Amino acid sequence: METKMNLAVAAKVVTTDAINKQFLPGEIGAVLDWQVRDSDGKIVSSHIRKSESYVRQFLDLLLLKFSDVNMLGLPVLDTSDATLYLPNSPEIFYSDALANNQLYGIIVGTGNTAPDISDNHIETIIAHGVGAGQMSYGAVTFGAPASDATTSQFTITRNFANGSGGAITVNEIALYVKAVWSDPIISFQTAIGRVAYFMVLRDVIAGGIAVANGQTLTVNYRPQAVV
């Protein structure tokens, strides 16, 4: 299945003046926003903020794309606490998870420990499903790149439907990406098809996001660069 690119939507940088003042010239960061909708699609709450932004694995994976690491690979800590060796391959930074897949893409949880640069997974994941404390993970979609006089931005979006029968409070949001991994003693060709997952962003929401039964949470991560 092809990744859905939401190119029909007009390209537009989504931010606020207050958020813009938090970004320094030359900074790479992200804007995080979310909306909670009822069963009729009506927005019952929304918020926008600067993301607490990238953790170490983001820079590790970015280094791979800037370098020519092939045979030995670069050690990177995955979401299961395993240190894996990644070659420089095209299969890095994939976040295009399909519906029902909680292994990568935007992930939600209930943990409230403050983010740290060394975080490698969400603290307490909200599992996919319709059981108690679970939410249904939609497919990840992408918005068209947009630019204004100072900012370049694109959008990663995912819906989380609460059909659990009770209210759920989302306290943390993260972005996991998929990449192939290898082994220090084998070739890159042997690594093809061996995938693992790596967290590159994590945010904790003070007070949490209340999602009642029957409501849907839409989360947008908007990675951006400013000049």
C-alpha positions in Angstrom: 0.0 0.0 0.0 1.3 3.4 -0.9 1.8 6.0 1.8 -0.9 8.6 1.7 0.4 12.1 1.0 -2.2 14.7 1.9 -1.2 16.9 -1.1 -4.7 18.0 -1.8 -4.5 20.2 1.3 -3.0 23.6 0.7 0.6 23.9 2.0 0.6 26.1 5.0 3.0 26.6 8.0 1.1 25.9 11.2 2.4 27.7 14.2 1.7 30.8 16.4 3.6 34.0 17.2 4.2 32.7 20.7 5.7 29.4 19.4 7.8 31.3 16.8 9.5 33.2 19.6 10.7 29.9 21.1 12.7 28.9 18.1 16.1 30.3 17.5 17.5 31.1 14.0 19.0 27.9 12.5 17.1 25.6 14.9 15.6 22.3 13.9 12.6 21.5 16.0 9.0 20.5 15.7 5.5 21.9 16.5 3.1 19.5 18.2 -0.7 20.1 18.0 -3.7 18.0 18.7 -7.5 18.0 18.5 -10.1 15.9 20.3 -13.3 15.3 18.3 -16.6 13.8 19.3 -18.4 11.1 17.2 -19.9 13.8 15.0 -16.5 15.2 14.1 -16.9 18.3 16.2 -13.7 19.6 17.9 -14.2 19.6 21.7 -10.6 20.6 22.6 -7.4 21.5 20.8 -3.9 22.8 21.6 -0.7 23.7 19.9 2.8 24.0 21.4 6.5 23.7 20.6 7.5 20.0 20.8 10.0 19.1 23.5 11.7 17.8 20.5 14.3 15.3 19.4 16.1 12.7 21.4 19.5 11.1 20.8 18.3 8.5 18.3 17.3 11.3 15.9 20.9 12.5 15.6 22.2 9.0 15.4 20.0 8.2 12.4 20.7 11.6 10.9 24.4 10.9 11.1 23.9 7.8 9.1 22.3 9.8 6.3 25.2 12.3 6.3 27.9 9.6 6.4 29.0 6.5 4.4 28.6 3.9 7.2 28.0 0.6 5.5 29.6 -2.6 6.5 30.0 -2.1 10.3 27.1 0.2 10.9 26.4 2.6 13.7 25.2 1.4 17.1 21.8 2.9 18.0 19.5 2.0 20.9 16.0 0.8 19.7 12.6 0.9 21.5 13.2 -2.5 23.1 16.4 -1.4 24.7 18.6 -3.3 22.3 21.7 -1.7 20.8 21.6 -2.5 17.1 24.0 -1.7 14.3 22.5 0.3 11.4 24.1 0.7 8.0 23.5 3.8 5.9 20.5 2.6 3.9 17.4 4.1 2.2 15.3 2.4 4.9 15.8 4.9 7.7 13.2 7.3 9.2 10.2 5.4 7.9 7.2 6.4 10.0 4.4 5.4 7.6 2.7 2.9 9.8 -0.7 1.5 8.7 -3.8 1.3 10.8 -3.6 -1.0 13.8 0.2 -0.9 13.9 1.6 0.4 17.2 5.2 -0.5 16.4 6.0 2.8 14.8 4.6 6.1 13.6 3.1 8.5 16.2 2.6 6.6 19.5 0.6 7.7 22.6 1.0 6.7 26.2 0.2 7.4 29.9 3.6 8.0 31.3 4.4 11.4 32.8 8.2 11.4 33.4 9.8 14.5 31.9 11.5 13.9 28.5 15.3 13.3 28.5 17.7 13.3 25.6 18.5 9.7 26.3 14.9 8.4 26.1 14.6 5.6 23.7 11.0 4.6 24.1 7.7 5.9 25.4 7.3 5.3 29.1 3.9 3.5 29.2 2.3 2.8 25.8 -1.4 2.9 25.2 -2.0 -0.4 23.3 -3.9 -0.6 20.1 -7.4 -2.0 20.5 -10.9 -1.5 22.0 -10.3 -3.0 25.4 -10.0 -1.1 28.7 -7.3 1.5 28.4 -6.8 0.9 24.7 -7.2 3.2 21.6 -7.5 2.3 17.9 -4.4 3.5 16.0 -5.2 4.9 12.6 -2.8 5.0 9.6 -0.1 7.6 9.6 -0.6 10.3 6.9 1.6 13.1 5.8 0.9 16.7 4.8 2.6 18.6 2.0 5.8 20.6 2.8 5.2 24.2 3.4 7.3 27.3 3.8 7.0 31.0 4.7 9.6 33.8 5.1 11.4 32.0 8.0 10.1 28.5 8.4 10.0 25.2 6.4 7.7 22.5 7.8 5.9 19.3 7.0 3.2 17.4 8.9 2.9 13.8 10.2 -0.6 12.9 11.4 -2.3 10.1 13.2 -5.8 9.5 14.7 -6.5 7.5 17.9 -10.1 6.5 18.5 -11.3 5.7 22.0 -13.7 2.8 21.8 -12.6 1.3 25.1 -15.9 2.1 27.0 -14.2 4.5 29.4 -12.3 7.8 29.4 -8.5 7.7 28.7 -6.0 10.4 29.5 -3.0 10.7 27.1 0.0 12.0 28.9 2.8 11.4 26.4 3.3 11.4 22.7 6.2 10.1 20.7 7.4 9.5 17.2 8.9 6.1 16.3 10.6 5.4 13.0 11.5 2.1 11.3 15.0 1.3 10.0 16.9 -1.8 8.9 19.7 -3.1 11.1 22.7 -5.3 10.5 25.5 -6.9 12.6 29.1 -5.8 12.9 30.3 -9.0 11.3 27.9 -9.4 8.4 27.3 -7.4 5.3 24.6 -4.9 4.6 23.0 -7.3 2.1 22.4 -9.7 4.9 20.6 -7.0 6.9 17.9 -6.4 4.2 14.5 -7.1 5.7 15.7 -7.0 9.3 13.8 -4.1 10.8 13.7 -2.4 14.2 12.1 0.7 15.7 13.7 3.9 17.1 12.2 6.8 19.0 13.1 10.2 17.7 10.7 12.5 19.5 8.9 12.4 22.8 6.6 14.9 24.6 4.9 14.9 27.9 1.6 16.9 28.2 1.1 18.6 31.5 -2.4 17.7 32.8 -2.8 15.2 29.9 -5.3 15.1 27.1 -8.7 13.8 28.1 -10.3 11.6 25.5 -13.8 10.3 26.4 -15.2 7.1 25.1 -16.4 7.6 21.5 -14.0 10.5 20.9 -11.0 10.6 18.6 -7.6 12.2 19.2 -5.8 13.6 16.2 -2.1 14.3 16.7 0.1 16.3 14.4 3.9 16.4 14.6 5.3 19.2 12.3 9.1 18.9 12.0 10.5 22.2 10.9 13.6 24.4 10.4 13.8 28.1 10.9 16.2 30.8 9.6 
